[in-house]
């Protein structure tokens, strides 16, 4: 059986578990930097379990070890974690990349053996009942479903509570300074986020770099990002159909971004009710920031560019960088769609340019998708 087929079956099992209110929990843990743990299994600072059915989080940390266990706080937290997880006989586990040997359930077991001079860790939920949420998302939306780091980026795109969330380098610094309480709060936050992302994936409301929510049209559910991109693909046909008026009246020339805005907004209105026009502003470099529309319900910003004299591959990157800087700090936008109408084939390498600009400008909390329409 292929891995793709296996993931489809596993996601179906998770969906059934949620619908039938079965026991389901998300597990996550924090450890020291692998660069610091060169000749031994990485030290564990906290492990959290988020119970999806009960909506509760249990976190086991060095911070809450009893005073009598101060010298063995890590062993204590591992034993408490294993006692908890072993007691969840019927619970299926969600996780984020914890099926890897260097980070995951096997790594926890290796660390336990290391600290206890070879004592075998308790048997926990078998691997057949553990599900990698990151793998589900990559299977559904492709490996580029979120900028690096993917857990942080996806949580931001879905507006989840990240007040206690710390990224990997920060957690490594906190480990070095023995700030166990901050790490515990971050770990608990991540366990809950993993569970919430799984829930949104199952019900179809997850937001990723390639999916910003569903649009209802003609009785069907369509992805908002796909709708906008497909409108861009059809735009050349729209331009041609409007090139001649049946009664000889003036027509739109399609010579610049202003013409594109005029028509493209009308196309968007077929699918979206709330389209907010954005004013053009001058950037510090002197060029105009041409983000044209915001679809507030989907946290999408849309920028239209029309190739012209001076807008070459390099200049396109410069203008896009200015737009990302302007909009990157806005909490109401998590995805910028840059649609470049190059129907005359001005740009030299459009496919490579799409990939390079999308990758280089995407960041945690702001996905950038560049689509060039040159045919």
Rosetta blueprint (number, residue, H / E / L):
1 X L
2 X L
3 X H
4 X H
5 X H
6 X H
7 X H
8 X H
9 X H
10 X H
11 X H
12 X H
13 X H
14 X H
15 X H
16 X H
17 X H
18 X H
19 X H
20 X L
21 X L
22 X L
23 X L
24 X E
25 X E
26 X E
27 X E
28 X E
29 X E
30 X E
31 X E
32 X L
33 X L
34 X L
35 X L
36 X L
37 X L
38 X L
39 X L
40 X L
41 X L
42 X L
43 X L
44 X E
45 X E
46 X E
47 X E
48 X E
49 X E
50 X E
51 X E
52 X L
53 X L
54 X L
55 X L
56 X E
57 X E
58 X E
59 X E
60 X E
61 X E
62 X H
63 X H
64 X H
65 X L
66 X L
67 X H
68 X H
69 X H
70 X H
71 X H
72 X H
73 X H
74 X H
75 X H
76 X H
77 X H
78 X H
79 X H
80 X H
81 X H
82 X H
83 X H
84 X H
85 X H
86 X H
87 X H
88 X L
89 X L
90 X L
91 X L
92 X E
93 X E
94 X E
95 X E
96 X L
97 X L
98 X L
99 X E
100 X L
101 X L
102 X L
103 X L
104 X E
105 X H
106 X H
107 X H
108 X H
109 X H
110 X H
111 X H
112 X H
113 X H
114 X H
115 X H
116 X L
117 X L
118 X L
119 X L
120 X L
121 X L
122 X L
123 X L
124 X L
125 X L
126 X L
127 X H
128 X H
129 X H
130 X E
131 X E
132 X E
133 X H
134 X H
135 X H
136 X H
137 X H
138 X H
139 X H
140 X H
141 X H
142 X L
143 X L
144 X L
145 X L
146 X L
147 X L
148 X L
149 X L
150 X H
151 X H
152 X H
153 X H
154 X H
155 X H
156 X H
157 X H
158 X L
159 X L
160 X L
161 X L
162 X L
163 X L
164 X L
165 X L
166 X L
167 X L
168 X H
169 X H
170 X H
171 X H
172 X H
173 X H
174 X H
175 X H
176 X H
177 X L
178 X L
179 X L
180 X H
181 X H
182 X H
183 X H
184 X H
185 X H
186 X H
187 X H
188 X H
189 X H
190 X H
191 X H
192 X H
193 X H
194 X H
195 X H
196 X H
197 X H
198 X H
199 X H
200 X H
201 X H
202 X H
203 X H
204 X L
205 X L
206 X L
207 X L
208 X E
209 X L
210 X L
211 X E
212 X L
213 X L
214 X E
215 X E
216 X E
217 X E
218 X L
219 X L
220 X E
221 X E
222 X E
223 X E
224 X H
225 X H
226 X H
227 X H
228 X H
229 X H
230 X H
231 X H
232 X H
233 X H
234 X H
235 X H
236 X H
237 X H
238 X H
239 X H
240 X H
241 X H
242 X L
243 X L
244 X L
245 X L
246 X L
247 X L
248 X L
249 X L
250 X L
251 X L
252 X L
253 X L
254 X L
255 X L
256 X L
257 X H
258 X H
259 X H
260 X H
261 X H
262 X H
263 X H
264 X H
265 X H
266 X H
267 X H
268 X H
269 X H
270 X L
271 X L
272 X L
273 X L
274 X L
275 X L
276 X E
277 X E
278 X L
279 X L
280 X L
281 X E
282 X E
283 X L
284 X L
285 X L
286 X L
287 X L
288 X E
289 X E
290 X L
291 X E
292 X E
293 X E
294 X E
295 X E
296 X H
297 X H
298 X H
299 X L
300 X E
301 X E
302 X E
303 X E
304 X E
305 X E
306 X E
307 X L
308 X L
309 X L
310 X L
311 X L
312 X L
313 X H
314 X H
315 X H
316 X H
317 X H
318 X H
319 X H
320 X H
321 X H
322 X H
323 X H
324 X H
325 X H
326 X H
327 X H
328 X L
329 X L
330 X L
331 X L
332 X L
333 X L
334 X L
335 X E
336 X E
337 X E
338 X E
339 X E
340 X E
341 X E
342 X L
343 X L
344 X L
345 X L
346 X L
347 X L
348 X L
349 X L
350 X H
351 X H
352 X H
353 X H
354 X H
355 X H
356 X H
357 X H
358 X H
359 X H
360 X H
361 X H
362 X L
363 X E
364 X L
365 X L
366 X E
367 X E
368 X E
369 X E
370 X E
371 X E
372 X E
373 X E
374 X L
375 X L
